Amino acid sequence: MSAGPVAAELCIRSLDDGAEDDRALLSAAERDRADRFLHPRDRLHFTAARAGLRRRLAGHIGVHPAALPLRTAPNGKPELPGGPIFNLSHAAGLAALAVTPAADVWRLHDFRPAPELAGAIAVMSRGRDIAVTPRR
């Protein structure tokens, strides 16, 4: 039986507008992973996505983004011990991040940004996150 609607935060960001300090926010393991990408654009996108993830989650738990204790789950995805629960997906130059505090009620699976929206969202965001919170 469902416990009813759960509030979630959705942020969509263009990955082509990475900030200069993005790399400094990553862990050593994340920087090593970024450095293994063959194409510079893929390195930029990975770095921007992870830095954006760190900024957003750090705001939820009140720590500096570089100090966020992210770890890699057995499935290879990042996770934050103690929550909140989140899913980060990136495609077509966009990152979509969904966050919810309700670990026991709602899981985020297979959340993907729509590639056909890339141009419209990139124009709307101009490098800033677009936050969407559903009504209660």
N, C-alpha and C positions, 0 to 999 in steps of 0.2 A: 504494500500500500504506500502511496506517495505521501510525503509529509507536506506537500504544497509547493508553491513556487519558492525558488531560492534566488536571492539577489546575486548578480554576477556583474563584473566589470569587463568591458570589452574595449581594447585599445588597438587601433590600426595605425601603422606608421610606415612611411616610405623609408626604405633602407638605403636609398641613394643619397640621403642627406645626413650621413653619419657625422657626429661631432668630433672635433679634434681630440678630445679627451676620452673617447670611447674605449680605446685600447687600454688605457690606464685603469679602467674599472674591472677588467677581466682578470681572472685568476691565471696563474702560470700555465695550468693545464689548458685553459680556454685560449690563451695566446698561442700556445704550441699547436693546438688544433687549427686555429685560424691560419697560422703560418704554413700548414700543410696543404692548404687550398692552392691549386695550380694557377687559377686566374685571379688577378687582383680584385675584380668585381665580386667574386665569391668570397674573398677574404673580407672585403668591406661589408658585404651583406651579413656575413656571420657575426662579425665584430659589432656592427650596429644593432643586430637583433639581440645579441647577448647583453650588450650594454643597456639597451632599452628595457630588457627583462629585469636586469639588476636594479635600474633606477626605479621602476614601477614597484617591484616587490620590496625594495628597501623602504619605500614610503609606507608600505603596509605594516612593516614590523619595526620601523624606527631605527634603522642602522644605516651607515654609509654604504652606498652601492658596492664598493670594493670589498667591504667586510661581510657581505651577504654569504651565509654558509651554504651555498648551492653544492649539491653533489650529483653524481651521475647515477641514475637508477639502472638496474640490470638490463632494461630495455634500451639503454643509451640516452634516454631523455633526461633533462635536468629536473631535479626535484629539490624542494626546500623542506628539510626536517621540521616538523611541527606546523607546517602550512604557512600561508594559505595554499590551496590546491590551484594549479594553473596549467594551462597548455599554451605553448608557443609554437606557432607554425609560420613558415615563411615561404613565399612563392611569388614569382613575377615582380620582384622588387619591393614587395610589401611584407610586413610582419603583422600577424594578428596574435594578440595576447588576450586570453580570457582568464579571469581570476575569480575565485569564490572562496570564502572562508569555510564553507560547509562540507568538509571532507566526508562526513558520514552520510550526507544526503545526495550529493550530486557529483558526478565525475565528468570530466571533459574529455571527449574522444574524437579523433578525426576532424578536428576543427581546422578548416583551410580557408584562406582568403581567396576570393574569386578573381582569377587573373584578368577577366574582362573589366573589372572595376579599378584596375591599377592606375590608369591615367586620371580618372575622376578623383580618386581618393588622394593621389599624390598632389594634385592641384589644390584640393581642399585643405590638406594638412600642412603644406609648405614646411615640412620638417618637424612639425609638432605632432604629438599623439592626438588621435581623435578618441575621446572617451565616450562610451555609450553605457548608460546604466538603465536597465528596464524599470518601468514603474511597478510599484508594489500594489 
